[in-house]
């Protein structure tokens, strides 16, 4: 709150005050000696007392408003310091969140690179298994045509089936 003085200058106060105008006009009309004769001394004392009371009342109102202004300024300083503290805390939280986010992004990038390496390694392994299976299939076909022992042929076919199952399990485990 801002305090504003009622009369910024003494001259403005003299022109706006009714009592000053009243007694000033009496002095102008009757002169200083004539005005003093027509004015009742008791009325002068009462008027002076009322003026003093009004001045004291105005000063007390002014002092009250000045005190309110000081209290508001103190409250503003307290609020400002509190908000500055909260702003610092928010900035620290923001920095922490940004650093955590960067760390997460870096970790995800590393996982993606590992996944790409794992995928390429898995493809290499699967290709090796497929080549081995093709070679075994060719050999089994040749052995069937040449008339090898049925029991040996059956064991070789079971070994090939086992290799294919192991390859499929390897692929499904690594895809998940």
C-alpha positions in Angstrom: 0.0 0.0 0.0 1.2 3.5 -0.8 0.6 6.4 1.4 -0.3 9.7 -0.3 -0.2 13.0 1.6 -3.4 14.8 1.6 -1.8 18.2 1.0 1.5 18.0 -0.9 2.4 21.7 -0.1 1.5 24.3 2.5 0.2 26.7 -0.1 -2.4 24.2 -1.4 -3.4 23.4 2.2 -3.9 27.1 3.0 -6.2 27.5 -0.1 -8.2 24.4 0.6 -8.8 24.7 4.3 -12.2 26.2 5.2 -11.1 27.7 8.5 -8.1 29.4 6.9 -10.3 30.9 4.3 -12.9 32.1 6.9 -10.4 33.8 9.1 -8.4 35.1 6.2 -11.5 36.8 4.8 -12.2 38.4 8.2 -8.6 39.7 8.4 -8.9 41.1 4.9 -12.3 42.8 5.6 -11.6 44.2 9.0 -7.9 44.4 9.2 -5.8 42.7 11.9 -7.0 45.0 14.7 -10.6 44.9 13.6 -10.7 41.1 13.3 -9.2 40.7 16.7 -12.0 42.8 18.2 -14.8 40.9 16.5 -13.5 37.4 17.3 -14.4 35.8 20.6 -11.2 34.5 22.4 -13.0 31.4 23.6 -14.0 30.6 20.0 -10.4 31.0 18.9 -9.2 28.6 21.6 -11.9 26.0 20.8 -11.2 26.4 17.1 -7.4 26.0 17.7 -8.1 22.9 19.9 -10.3 21.4 17.1 -7.6 22.1 14.6 -4.9 20.5 16.8 -7.2 17.4 17.3 -7.8 17.2 13.6 -4.1 17.5 12.9 -3.3 14.8 15.5 -6.0 12.6 14.0 -4.6 13.1 10.5 -1.1 12.3 11.7 -2.3 9.2 13.4 -4.0 8.0 10.3 -0.8 8.8 8.3 1.3 6.9 10.8 -1.1 4.0 10.7 -0.9 3.9 6.9 2.9 4.2 7.1 3.0 1.2 9.4 0.7 -0.8 7.1 3.1 0.1 4.2 6.1 -1.1 6.3 4.3 -4.4 7.2 3.4 -5.0 3.5 6.9 -4.3 2.4 8.2 -6.7 5.1 5.7 -9.3 3.9 6.7 -8.8 0.3 10.4 -9.3 1.2 9.5 -12.5 3.1 7.4 -13.8 0.2 10.1 -12.9 -2.3 12.8 -14.8 -0.3 10.4 -17.8 0.1 9.7 -17.8 -3.6 13.5 -17.4 -4.4 14.1 -20.5 -2.3 11.4 -22.5 -4.0 12.7 -21.4 -7.4 16.2 -22.7 -6.4 14.7 -26.0 -5.3 12.7 -26.3 -8.6 15.9 -25.5 -10.6 17.7 -28.2 -8.7 14.9 -30.7 -9.3 14.8 -29.7 -13.0 18.6 -30.3 -13.3 18.3 -33.6 -11.5 15.5 -34.7 -13.8 17.4 -33.7 -16.9 20.5 -35.5 -15.7 18.4 -38.6 -14.9 16.8 -38.4 -18.3 20.1 -38.1 -20.1 21.4 -41.1 -18.1 18.3 -43.1 -19.1 18.7 -42.2 -22.7 22.4 -43.2 -22.6 21.4 -46.5 -20.9 18.8 -47.2 -23.6 21.3 -46.4 -26.3 23.7 -48.9 -24.8 21.0 -51.5 -24.6 20.0 -50.9 -28.2 23.6 -51.3 -29.2 23.9 -54.5 -27.2 20.6 -55.7 -28.7 21.9 -55.0 -32.2 25.2 -56.8 -31.4 23.2 -59.7 -29.9 20.9 -59.8 -32.9 23.9 -59.9 -35.4 25.6 -62.6 -33.3 22.4 -64.6 -33.2 22.0 -64.3 -36.9 25.5 -65.6 -37.4 24.8 -68.5 -35.1 21.5 -69.3 -36.8 23.2 -69.2 -40.2 25.9 -71.6 -38.9 23.2 -74.0 -37.5 21.3 -73.9 -40.8 24.5 -74.6 -42.8 25.2 -77.5 -40.5 21.7 -78.8 -40.9 21.9 -78.6 -44.7 25.2 -80.4 -44.7 23.7 -83.1 -42.4 20.6 -83.4 -44.6 22.8 -83.9 -47.7 24.8 -86.5 -45.9 21.7 -88.3 -44.7 20.3 -88.3 -48.3 23.6 -89.6 -49.7 23.7 -92.3 -47.0 20.1 -93.4 -47.7 20.8 -93.7 -51.4 24.0 -95.7 -50.8 22.2 -98.1 -48.5 23.7 -97.5 -45.1 22.6 -99.4 -42.0 19.0 -98.4 -41.0 19.8 -98.0 -37.3 22.7 -95.6 -38.1 20.5 -93.7 -40.4 17.8 -93.4 -37.8 20.3 -92.1 -35.2 21.7 -89.6 -37.6 18.1 -88.4 -38.4 17.4 -88.1 -34.7 20.7 -86.0 -34.2 19.6 -83.7 -37.1 16.1 -83.3 -35.5 17.7 -82.5 -32.2 20.0 -79.9 -33.8 17.0 -78.3 -35.5 15.0 -78.2 -32.2 17.9 -76.7 -30.4 18.3 -74.1 -33.2 14.6 -73.2 -32.9 14.7 -73.0 -29.1 17.8 -70.8 -29.4 16.0 -68.4 -31.9 12.8 -68.2 -29.8 14.7 -67.6 -26.5 16.7 -64.8 -28.0 13.8 -63.1 -29.7 12.0 -62.6 -26.4 
